[in-house]
Amino acid sequence: MGDAGEGLVDNQARIQERLEEIERERTDRRQAETRDPEVQRTMESLRLARAELVRQREATTHDRRRAMIDDAIAEIDRRTSQLA
């Protein structure tokens, strides 16, 4: 009979975790809805551009090109922090 009680406790814990997860998702969704869609598009564009630059930086061997990419990544980070 002890095993059945443990299963019930486990289920209650899982249900509570799921409810908390749903509440977090709702909060995130509300915050996303209150953001300006143009800002969201810009942030996504910057995120993708940064990912591409990081990929290019890893692939390049020329020091000057790496420096240029590092400058571009720094600029994207600056713009992202201004929008956030």
C-alpha positions as a printed NumPy array, in Angstrom:
array([[  0.   ,   0.   ,   0.   ],
       [  2.957,   2.3  ,   0.521],
       [  3.809,   2.12 ,  -3.176],
       [  0.413,   3.499,  -4.197],
       [  0.875,   6.472,  -1.889],
       [  4.286,   7.221,  -3.352],
       [  2.833,   7.19 ,  -6.85 ],
       [  0.164,   9.654,  -5.789],
       [  2.782,  11.992,  -4.323],
       [  4.859,  11.733,  -7.501],
       [  1.824,  12.541,  -9.64 ],
       [  0.959,  15.535,  -7.494],
       [  4.518,  16.831,  -7.812],
       [  4.433,  16.389, -11.595],
       [  1.072,  18.138, -11.815],
       [  2.391,  21.035,  -9.733],
       [  5.492,  21.312, -11.913],
       [  3.341,  21.3  , -15.056],
       [  1.063,  24.016, -13.632],
       [  4.096,  26.16 , -12.829],
       [  5.452,  25.584, -16.33 ],
       [  2.121,  26.627, -17.875],
       [  2.085,  29.78 , -15.743],
       [  5.631,  30.651, -16.878],
       [  4.596,  30.16 , -20.505],
       [  1.585,  32.436, -20.001],
       [  3.758,  35.106, -18.429],
       [  6.283,  34.873, -21.263],
       [  3.486,  35.063, -23.827],
       [  1.997,  38.147, -22.169],
       [  5.374,  39.848, -22.138],
       [  5.914,  38.977, -25.79 ],
       [  2.477,  40.35 , -26.699],
       [  3.182,  43.66 , -25.011],
       [  6.392,  44.125, -26.988],
       [  6.379,  46.094, -30.181],
       [  6.304,  43.69 , -33.159],
       [  8.884,  45.818, -34.977],
       [ 11.27 ,  45.492, -32.022],
       [ 10.716,  41.734, -31.983],
       [ 11.534,  41.485, -35.704],
       [ 14.636,  43.6  , -35.229],
       [ 15.798,  41.49 , -32.268],
       [ 15.285,  38.284, -34.253],
       [ 17.163,  39.732, -37.212],
       [ 20.067,  40.746, -34.969],
       [ 20.102,  37.304, -33.342],
       [ 20.317,  35.587, -36.731],
       [ 22.979,  38.002, -38.001],
       [ 25.07 ,  37.389, -34.883],
       [ 24.789,  33.614, -35.297],
       [ 25.956,  33.899, -38.902],
       [ 28.889,  36.118, -37.936],
       [ 29.945,  33.709, -35.193],
       [ 29.846,  30.889, -37.745],
       [ 31.957,  32.935, -40.165],
       [ 34.434,  33.835, -37.43 ],
       [ 34.959,  30.187, -36.591],
       [ 35.571,  29.376, -40.261],
       [ 37.987,  32.171, -41.124],
       [ 41.722,  32.056, -40.615],
       [ 42.659,  35.582, -41.725],
       [ 43.368,  37.861, -38.743],
       [ 42.045,  41.046, -40.346],
       [ 38.771,  39.356, -41.312],
       [ 38.402,  38.034, -37.763],
       [ 38.88 ,  41.545, -36.391],
       [ 36.198,  42.864, -38.745],
       [ 33.802,  40.119, -37.677],
       [ 34.54 ,  40.813, -33.992],
       [ 33.708,  44.49 , -34.57 ],
       [ 30.461,  43.537, -36.276],
       [ 29.509,  41.196, -33.433],
       [ 30.25 ,  43.953, -30.908],
       [ 27.995,  46.325, -32.868],
       [ 25.18 ,  43.764, -32.923],
       [ 25.574,  43.24 , -29.175],
       [ 25.422,  46.999, -28.632],
       [ 22.235,  47.327, -30.69 ],
       [ 20.677,  44.347, -28.944],
       [ 21.366,  45.816, -25.509],
       [ 19.807,  49.124, -26.608],
       [ 16.616,  47.384, -27.713],
       [ 16.347,  45.17 , -24.64 ]])
